[in-house]
Amino acid sequence: MQRFLFGLAIAALLLGLAWPWLGKLPIGRLPGDIVVERENFRFYLPLTSMLLASLLISVILWLFRR
């Protein structure tokens, strides 16, 4: 458990340091992400982004369990 938490902390640190560059990627603005904008209302459903994130997390977990 201690190694897992240490690895999670290192991953969070690296993600935080890389955030300025990661913000420039088109994640969250992909085709298939649903955006409805009306006056005084905005609905955003990142469908494609969620599917990509799920796939990436599944592959990473599969590699760690292997």
N, C-alpha and C positions, 0 to 999 in steps of 0.2 A: 504494500500500500504506500509505503514511504517513497519508493522509486517512482510509482505512478504519479503521486502528487508533485514530486520534484520535476518529472518530465512535463507535467501539465503546466507548471510554473514557467519552465524554460520556453515552452511553446507559446504561452501567453506573452512572455517578454519579447520573443522574436516577432510575433504578430503585431505587437504594439510598436516595435521599431520599424516594421515594414509598412505600417498603416498609410503613410503618405503616398507610397507607391501603389498600394493595393486599392486605394480610393480612386485611382485613375482608370482602373480596369472597368469594363462595361458590365460587371456583375450587378444585377439589380435593374438593368435597363436592357434586358435581352428580349428578342422577339418571343412572344408568348407570355410575357409579364403583362398583367391586366391593369390598366390605369383608367379610372373614370373621374373626370374633373368636371365639376359643376360650380356654380357660384356658391361660395361659402362651404364647399364640400369637396373632399378628395378621397377616393378609395383606391388603394394600391394593393394588388395581390401578385406577389412575385412568383408565379407558378413555375416558370422555367428555371428561375434561379433556385427555388427550393428543390426541384428535381435534380439539378446539377449538384447542389450541396449534399443531398442525400446519397447520390451515387458516389461522390468523392469520399464521404465519410464511410460508406459501406466498403469501398475498396481499401481504404486505410485500415479499417478494423479487420478485414479479411487478411491483409498482409501481416498484421501483428499477431493474429491467431495461427498463422501458418508456421 
